[in-house]
């Protein structure tokens, strides 16, 4: 599970919540299920990002899967089931995307830098296009995935929008004035920040900027996640927060009966004239637990066992 969490944070710039599934939500027939959960700010929903299930010997007994030990004795095998799928790509898109399109993390983006020459209105050739190809080769030689958009049938502005839609992390513009100053303009897809850099410093500037973009994307997503999780101790606090697209962290008694009732009660409340739909369920019992100190369950009032993370989910 730790490797999955690292893949999300170190490659996709997506923060995760590690935890254990409840008895109602664990994989059917398993001993227990560990999970990574991700918060989607736009919808206020949680989504299961990856799981690892301990199946024990239950399925081995069912299908008669045995092994023979050194003494010739037969035993049922112990099994696990785990995986991380292409769902991670959809999660990354939902966490980072904006109204302009994709926002791709630099470490997995097929194109990390798009170079766009800007034609001169006064001269047929200002040298910008050849300079873009030269800089692209410089970047590629260092393992940076760069491409030049030298299509003649589209304007520079059209290309800017096109590659913003595609989510390319960094755009490098070279125009006639840049050629005169021996500079170029770097534009970040994340928030549109621009800065001029000398052409001689492009490699170091691009390398540093790609690393910073990843860090900034992870920091932004982490803040949105943390802002989207609210601690509550009483049931009366739940529905107003749920309708504000928040996840709920609450002390819980962990009984199956309470979980069924939580789903039922929230489903009815969410469907009662609300724009948002869907029942609240337990997402996980987080590995990182706040202090409990004799708290009562937020739903039943019985002694709480641990803090549970609840929310609407995909």
C-alpha positions as CSV (number, residue, x, y, z in Angstrom):
1,X,0.0,0.0,0.0
2,X,2.9,2.3,0.7
3,X,4.2,1.8,-2.9
4,X,0.7,2.7,-4.2
5,X,0.7,5.9,-2.1
6,X,4.2,6.8,-3.4
7,X,3.0,6.3,-7.0
8,X,0.2,8.7,-6.4
9,X,2.2,11.4,-4.6
10,X,5.5,11.1,-6.4
11,X,4.2,10.5,-10.0
12,X,0.7,11.9,-10.1
13,X,1.0,14.7,-7.4
14,X,-2.2,13.3,-5.8
15,X,-2.4,13.1,-2.0
16,X,-4.0,10.0,-0.5
17,X,-5.5,8.9,2.7
18,X,-4.3,5.4,3.9
19,X,-6.7,3.3,6.0
20,X,-8.7,0.2,6.6
21,X,-12.1,-0.6,5.1
22,X,-15.0,-1.2,7.5
23,X,-16.6,-4.7,7.8
24,X,-19.4,-3.5,5.5
25,X,-17.1,-2.0,2.9
26,X,-14.2,-4.6,2.8
27,X,-13.9,-7.0,-0.1
28,X,-16.5,-9.7,0.4
29,X,-14.9,-12.8,1.9
30,X,-11.7,-11.1,2.9
31,X,-10.2,-11.0,6.4
32,X,-9.6,-7.3,5.9
33,X,-9.1,-4.7,3.2
34,X,-6.5,-1.8,3.2
35,X,-7.3,1.1,1.0
36,X,-6.1,4.5,-0.4
37,X,-8.8,7.1,-0.6
38,X,-8.7,10.4,-2.6
39,X,-10.8,13.5,-2.3
40,X,-12.3,15.0,-5.5
41,X,-12.8,18.8,-4.6
42,X,-15.1,19.6,-7.5
43,X,-17.8,17.1,-6.4
44,X,-16.9,16.6,-2.8
45,X,-16.7,12.9,-3.2
46,X,-14.2,10.3,-2.1
47,X,-12.9,7.7,-4.5
48,X,-11.1,4.4,-3.8
49,X,-7.6,4.8,-5.4
50,X,-6.1,1.4,-4.7
51,X,-6.6,-1.6,-2.4
52,X,-4.9,-4.5,-0.8
53,X,-7.0,-7.4,0.5
54,X,-5.9,-10.2,2.9
55,X,-8.0,-13.2,1.9
56,X,-6.6,-15.6,4.4
57,X,-7.4,-19.2,3.7
58,X,-11.1,-18.8,2.9
59,X,-10.9,-18.9,-0.8
60,X,-8.3,-21.6,-0.7
61,X,-10.7,-23.8,1.3
62,X,-13.5,-23.0,-1.2
63,X,-11.4,-23.9,-4.2
64,X,-9.2,-26.5,-2.5
65,X,-5.9,-24.8,-3.2
66,X,-3.3,-26.5,-1.1
67,X,0.5,-26.9,-0.8
68,X,2.7,-29.6,0.7
69,X,5.2,-28.7,3.4
70,X,8.6,-30.2,4.1
71,X,7.0,-33.0,6.2
72,X,4.6,-33.9,3.4
73,X,1.6,-32.4,5.2
74,X,-1.0,-30.5,3.1
75,X,-2.2,-27.1,4.1
76,X,-4.5,-24.5,2.5
77,X,-2.6,-21.5,1.1
78,X,-2.9,-18.0,2.5
79,X,-3.8,-15.5,-0.3
80,X,-3.8,-11.8,-0.9
81,X,-5.4,-9.7,-3.7
82,X,-4.2,-6.3,-4.6
83,X,-3.9,-3.9,-7.5
84,X,-3.7,-0.4,-8.9
85,X,-5.4,0.2,-12.2
86,X,-5.8,2.9,-14.9
87,X,-8.4,4.4,-12.5
88,X,-5.4,6.4,-11.2
89,X,-5.3,8.4,-14.5
90,X,-9.0,9.4,-14.1
91,X,-8.3,10.3,-10.4
92,X,-5.4,12.5,-11.5
93,X,-7.5,14.2,-14.1
94,X,-10.4,14.9,-11.7
95,X,-8.0,16.2,-8.9
96,X,-6.0,18.5,-11.1
97,X,-8.1,19.4,-14.1
98,X,-9.8,22.9,-14.5
99,X,-12.2,24.7,-16.8
100,X,-9.5,24.9,-19.5
101,X,-8.9,21.2,-19.7
102,X,-6.3,18.8,-18.4
103,X,-3.5,19.7,-16.0
104,X,-1.0,16.9,-16.3
105,X,1.7,16.2,-13.7
106,X,5.1,16.7,-15.3
107,X,6.5,13.3,-14.3
108,X,3.8,11.4,-16.3
109,X,2.9,13.9,-19.0
110,X,3.7,12.5,-22.5
111,X,4.8,16.0,-23.5
112,X,6.4,18.0,-20.7
113,X,7.3,21.1,-22.7
114,X,5.6,22.4,-25.8
115,X,7.7,24.9,-27.8
116,X,5.7,27.4,-29.9
117,X,7.4,29.8,-32.3
118,X,5.6,33.1,-32.8
119,X,5.8,34.4,-36.4
120,X,6.9,37.9,-37.2
121,X,4.4,40.2,-39.0
122,X,7.3,42.1,-40.6
123,X,9.6,39.3,-41.6
124,X,8.9,35.8,-43.1
125,X,11.6,34.3,-40.9
126,X,12.7,35.7,-37.6
127,X,14.6,32.6,-36.7
128,X,12.1,31.7,-33.9
129,X,11.1,28.4,-35.4
130,X,14.7,27.2,-35.9
131,X,15.5,28.3,-32.4
132,X,12.6,26.3,-31.0
133,X,13.9,23.2,-32.7
134,X,17.4,23.9,-31.4
135,X,16.1,24.3,-27.8
136,X,13.9,21.2,-28.2
137,X,16.9,19.1,-29.1
138,X,18.8,20.5,-26.1
139,X,15.9,19.4,-23.8
140,X,15.4,16.0,-25.4
141,X,19.1,15.3,-25.0
142,X,18.6,15.6,-21.2
143,X,15.6,13.3,-21.2
144,X,13.0,16.0,-21.1
145,X,9.9,15.2,-23.3
146,X,9.7,18.3,-25.6
147,X,8.0,19.0,-28.8
148,X,7.8,21.9,-31.3
149,X,4.4,22.9,-32.7
150,X,5.5,24.3,-36.0
151,X,2.2,23.9,-37.8
152,X,1.7,26.8,-40.3
153,X,-2.1,26.7,-40.5
154,X,-2.8,27.7,-36.9
155,X,-2.1,31.0,-35.1
156,X,0.0,31.1,-31.9
157,X,-3.1,31.9,-29.9
158,X,-4.9,28.9,-31.2
159,X,-1.9,26.7,-30.3
160,X,-1.8,28.1,-26.8
161,X,-5.4,27.1,-26.2
162,X,-4.9,23.7,-27.8
163,X,-2.0,22.7,-25.6
164,X,-3.7,24.1,-22.5
165,X,-6.6,21.8,-23.3
166,X,-4.1,18.9,-23.6
167,X,-2.6,19.8,-20.2
168,X,1.1,20.1,-21.1
169,X,2.8,21.3,-18.0
170,X,5.1,23.9,-19.5
171,X,4.9,26.1,-22.7
172,X,7.9,27.8,-24.1
173,X,7.3,30.7,-26.5
174,X,9.8,32.2,-28.8
175,X,8.9,35.3,-30.9
176,X,10.7,38.1,-32.8
177,X,11.2,40.2,-29.7
178,X,12.5,37.2,-27.7
179,X,15.0,36.5,-30.6
180,X,16.2,40.1,-30.3
181,X,16.7,39.8,-26.6
182,X,18.0,36.2,-26.8
183,X,15.3,35.1,-24.4
184,X,12.1,33.1,-24.3
185,X,9.0,33.0,-22.2
186,X,8.0,30.0,-20.0
187,X,4.3,29.6,-19.2
188,X,3.1,27.2,-16.5
189,X,-0.2,25.3,-17.3
190,X,-1.0,25.0,-13.6
191,X,-1.9,28.7,-13.0
192,X,-0.7,30.5,-16.1
193,X,2.3,32.1,-14.5
194,X,4.8,33.5,-17.0
195,X,8.5,34.4,-16.8
196,X,11.2,35.3,-19.3
197,X,14.5,33.4,-19.2
198,X,17.7,33.7,-21.3
199,X,17.9,31.2,-24.1
200,X,21.2,30.1,-22.7
201,X,19.5,29.1,-19.4
202,X,16.6,27.2,-20.9
203,X,17.7,23.7,-19.8
204,X,18.3,24.6,-16.1
205,X,15.2,26.8,-16.0
206,X,12.9,24.1,-17.5
207,X,14.4,21.4,-15.3
208,X,13.8,23.5,-12.2
209,X,10.3,24.6,-13.3
210,X,9.1,21.0,-13.9
211,X,10.2,20.0,-10.4
212,X,8.5,23.0,-8.9
213,X,5.3,22.4,-10.9
214,X,5.0,18.9,-9.4
215,X,5.6,20.2,-5.9
216,X,3.1,23.0,-6.4
217,X,0.4,20.6,-7.8
218,X,0.8,18.3,-4.8
219,X,0.7,21.2,-2.3
220,X,-2.4,22.6,-4.0
221,X,-4.2,19.2,-4.0
222,X,-3.2,18.5,-0.4
223,X,-4.6,21.8,0.8
224,X,-7.9,21.2,-1.1
225,X,-8.1,17.8,0.5
226,X,-7.4,19.0,4.0
227,X,-9.9,21.8,3.6
228,X,-12.4,19.3,2.3
229,X,-12.3,17.1,5.5
230,X,-14.1,18.3,8.5
231,X,-14.0,16.8,12.0
232,X,-17.4,16.4,13.7
233,X,-18.6,14.8,16.9
234,X,-22.4,15.1,16.5
235,X,-24.8,13.9,13.9
236,X,-26.4,17.4,13.6
237,X,-23.2,18.7,12.0
238,X,-23.1,16.1,9.2
239,X,-25.7,17.1,6.7
240,X,-24.8,20.8,6.4
241,X,-21.2,19.8,5.7
242,X,-22.1,17.1,3.3
243,X,-24.1,19.5,1.3
244,X,-21.1,21.8,1.2
245,X,-19.2,19.0,-0.6
246,X,-17.1,18.0,2.5
247,X,-15.9,14.6,3.8
248,X,-16.6,13.8,7.5
249,X,-14.1,12.6,10.0
250,X,-15.9,11.4,13.1
251,X,-15.6,9.1,16.1
252,X,-17.4,5.9,15.3
253,X,-18.5,2.8,17.1
254,X,-17.9,0.8,13.9
255,X,-21.0,-1.4,14.0
256,X,-22.6,-2.7,10.8
257,X,-26.0,-1.6,12.0
258,X,-24.9,2.0,12.4
259,X,-23.3,2.0,9.0
260,X,-26.4,0.8,7.3
261,X,-28.5,3.4,9.1
262,X,-26.0,6.2,8.2
263,X,-26.4,5.3,4.5
264,X,-30.2,5.2,4.7
265,X,-30.5,8.5,6.7
266,X,-28.1,10.5,4.4
267,X,-29.6,9.1,1.2
268,X,-33.1,10.3,2.3
269,X,-31.7,13.7,3.3
270,X,-29.7,14.2,0.1
271,X,-32.6,13.4,-2.1
272,X,-35.0,15.7,-0.2
273,X,-34.8,18.6,-2.7
274,X,-31.0,18.8,-2.7
275,X,-28.9,19.4,-5.8
276,X,-26.4,16.8,-4.6
277,X,-27.4,13.1,-4.4
278,X,-25.9,10.0,-3.0
279,X,-25.7,8.4,0.4
280,X,-22.8,8.9,2.8
281,X,-20.8,5.8,3.6
282,X,-17.6,5.0,5.4
283,X,-14.6,5.5,3.2
284,X,-12.0,4.1,5.5
285,X,-10.7,4.0,9.1
286,X,-7.7,6.3,8.6
287,X,-4.3,5.0,9.6
288,X,-3.4,8.4,11.0
289,X,-5.8,8.8,13.9
290,X,-6.6,11.9,16.0
291,X,-6.8,11.6,19.7
292,X,-10.0,9.7,20.7
293,X,-9.9,10.0,24.5
294,X,-13.3,8.4,25.4
295,X,-15.3,10.0,22.6
296,X,-18.8,8.9,21.8
297,X,-19.9,7.7,18.4
298,X,-21.2,10.7,16.4
299,X,-24.2,8.6,15.3
300,X,-25.2,6.2,18.0
301,X,-23.8,7.9,21.1
302,X,-22.1,4.6,22.1
303,X,-18.4,4.5,22.9
304,X,-16.3,5.1,19.8
305,X,-13.6,2.7,18.7
306,X,-11.8,4.9,16.2
307,X,-12.2,7.9,13.9
308,X,-13.9,7.0,10.6
309,X,-13.8,8.9,7.4
310,X,-17.2,9.2,5.7
311,X,-18.5,10.8,2.6
312,X,-20.3,10.5,-0.7
313,X,-18.2,8.4,-3.1
314,X,-17.9,7.2,-6.6
